[in-house]
């Protein structure tokens, strides 16, 4: 079936570029906004990123401030992860998760690890969506994927809640010292 082939191809081929392939020069906001759709998988929904979103991510402490008015590879790596994760997590949860995953000076390592996990997950889902699905089964496959997504989100939110509760005593101790 032609539509299933297109979905399978999308899941198998559309990927964010690796660290080395990202622009070596810093970009202005409008360049970042036009670049990021190439980093994400188009679902046909709303635009993946607007300048207001970037400004809010900076204000919320989710994204480091621009260097002047220019954004570098680290910003693009953060924004790629944020845009993809915002489909399933709140900004608060993304901030916690990225804070745990990205350590000082290790954005490149995080990003490459993120891409590996994304690649594996997309390939796993692509293996389910192939031309062996009959047109009468599309609804069933879509329901199964929605339920798996729901279960994964529940588990992820619970794990983040556990992580947050583990971090609260550490943060309280730091505040008392400060």
N, C-alpha and C positions, 0 to 999 in steps of 0.2 A: 504494500500500500504506500503510495507516494508520500502522504503526510507523515507516516511513521518513519519512513526513510529520512525525511527532513529532520525530525526530532532526534533520531539516532545520530545523524551526522552532526547536528548542533552539539549534542552532548559529548560526542567523541572528538570534535575538532576545535570548538570555540573555547579558548583559554586566555587568561591574562598572560602577558609576556613575562619572561623571567627577568630577574634583576638586571642582568647585563644588557638586555634589549630595551630597557626603559631609557628615556631621554637623558643624556649626560648633562644637558644644560637645564638650569632652573627655568620654570615656567611661570607666567603670570596667570591670575585666576581664570581669565577667559580661555586660555590655552589648556589649563587643567580640566575645565568643564568640557571642552571639546575632546580631550584625550581620554577621559575616563570611560566613556561608552565602549571604547575598544578594549578596555580591561575587564568588562563585565559581560555576562551572558544575557543577551537581549530577551526579555520576557514579554516585550510589547507593552509593559505597564508604563507608569510615569517615568520621566527622565531620571536616570540613575543618580544625578548629582546636580545641584544648583549652587550658585555662589552663597545664597542664604544658608543652605545646609552646611557648607564648608565653614562659614562664619560661626554657625551654632556649634559645630563639632569643636572648633577652637575654643569657643566660650565655655563649653562644657568640660574642657580638658581632655577630650577624646583624641584630639589631633594637635600635634605641636604647632606653635605659631609659625607663620611664614617668616622666611629670612628677608626682611624688608617686605616687599610685595611679591616675592618669588617663592615657588614651591619646588623642592628637589625630589630625588628618588625616594627618600624616606617618606615624604608626604604622600607621594603616589602609592607607595606600598600600603601605608595606613589607609588611605582612601579606598584602595581596591578591596581590602579586607572589610572595611566599614560598609561599603556599598553592597557587598555580597552578604555579609552577616545581618544587615538591617532587614533582610527579608524574613528573618526568623527570630531576631533578638531585639530587645529594647536598647536604646542608646546607653542606658545605665549598665545593662548586662554586657554590652560590647566593650564599654570602658573598662569594666572589671576584667574581662577576659583578655583584652589586649594588654592591660597593665600587668597581668600575670605572665603573658606569653612573650612580651617584648621587654627585654632588659636593656639597660643603658648600652648604647652602641651596637646592639645586636639586631637591628631592624632587618638587615639583609638575611640573616640566618632565619629569623621568624618568617619572613616573606617566602623564602624558598621552601621551608617546611609547610607553610600554609598552602602553597601551590601543589606540593606533593599530595597533601591530604585532599585538596579539591579535585585533583586529577583522578585519584583513586575513587573518590565518591561519584564523580561524573561517569567514570567508566562503569562502575557498579550499576548505576541507574540505567545507563545506555544498554547494558546487557539485558535488562528487563524489557526495554522498548526496542523491539525489532520487528521485522516484517512477518514474524510468525504469529503476531497478534491479529486475530480476526476482527473485522469491524464491529462485530457484536460483543467483543471482549474489551473494547477500549474503555468503556465505563468501569468495568471491573478492575482493570489495571490502574486506571486513574484513582479509583477509590483505595486500592491497596497502597499506592504511593502516598496518597494523602494521609492515610492512617499511619504508615511508617514515619512520615514527616511529623505527624502529631506526637507520636510516641517518642521520637528523638528529641523534639522540642521540650516535652515534659521532662525527660531525663536531663537534658542540658540545663534547663531552668533550675531544677532541683540541685544539680551539681554546683551551679553558680551560687545558689543560696547557701549551700554548705561551705563553699569557698569564702563567701562573704562573712559567714558567721565565724570562720576560722581567723579571718583577717581583723575583725573588730577588736579582739583582745590585744592584738599586736599594735593596732593603731591607737588604742587607748593608752597603752604603755608608752608609746612614742610621744603622745601629747602630754603625759605627766612629766616626762623627762624634759620636754621643750619648755 
